[in-house]
Amino acid sequence: SDRAQEDASRMTAEMQAALQPLFGGGVADTLVALRRELHRQPELSWHEEHTCERLAHALAALGITDVKRVAKTGLVARVPGRTRGGGTIAVRGDIDALPIAEATGLPYASTVPGVMHACGHDVHASWAVGAASLLASNPAECDVLVLLQPAEELGEGAAAVLESGALDGVRTIFGAHVDRRFEVGQVVAQAGPLAASTDEFTIVLTGAGAHGARPQEARDPIVGAAALVTALQTLVSRRLDPAQPGVVTVGTIAAGTASNIIPDHAKLTGTIRATTPGARTLLGDGLQRMTQAIADAYGLTAQVRLSGGTPPIVNPANIAEMARIAVTTVLGADGLVPLPTTNMGGEDFAVYMERIPGCFMRVGAREAGGRVIPAHSSAFYAAEGALFVGAAVLAECARVAARESA
């Protein structure tokens, strides 16, 4: 709405003014223009060619020229520190968009049919460039790698970056995500679970088909599937510690061709979400055992395929404390807010954290008086004030981590 756009513009101006000492020399206007261009021309995972070129150009314009392509359509920029040696810190922004038709009404709305930045990666990419600019003007003690990562939405980009070797030697990594549950100027930086694992499953139950009027001649996979859907709900309610969040969702069931035919197979697909490695293992193993037990009980055979998605994000206390110091340095103590409910969404930043100590944050992206808009919806957008907060906080995280581990 016009009111929301006015509020977002005002919040951008207010946050830009509040952080003006950091974003001088026209850098703030450059970042806003960059964000709007990226939002206007979104690209899907592994197709971020224009995005990559535009980001490289933006970095060069800010005097950051040690930039390399990585993982097909990503970039990594090295910002020199005050001293050489002693390892490297990394900050990451993801850059891909989603296959959603935009309905925000923004003046810089997507011009690409059926594609939009419905998860704020236009802001993440821009604030990573902003962090690089801040670190170039006020360096950390050691070098900082600014990573612009492709294909987060597919859960594939982080693994490709690690495989490339671009992060070899990195000792700490930081990242963040916009979140309209929080106002601009609020940041979640806390130890413990912050995002869930994202495993998917496919189950095929095979029996024997028959006429719908003579079920005794069949081994009915639909009845078995119905029993399995109900039984799977007990994995969370009766197997998982009630203090640990978890989700087992059956998203699709496909079986049969006519009302009077009992089919010979039924296919179910769904997702498992957990916030700790132990809970992830428990739910995955439980799903396979329960499926086999139900299949045996109904005279069926079962095939279970559990795809390994992204792991959960569990921020370690010592790295989270570095992030908290950075947030309070930039925004004051009032800038820190707690996560009100467990986030069961996934984030492939977790792949980095399996190999590199790190911390992931949530950055407020709601303008004053604005409404909460869920990510991955056609109406989602992030207030631009979040751009300056994210850039400043990530840059300060790198400085704090460099000092702490010097």
Summary of the structure (lengths in Angstrom):
residues: 406
radius of gyration: 23.6
end to end distance: 48.7
largest distance: 80.4
contacts: 1489
relative contact order: 0.20
helix: 38%
strand: 24%
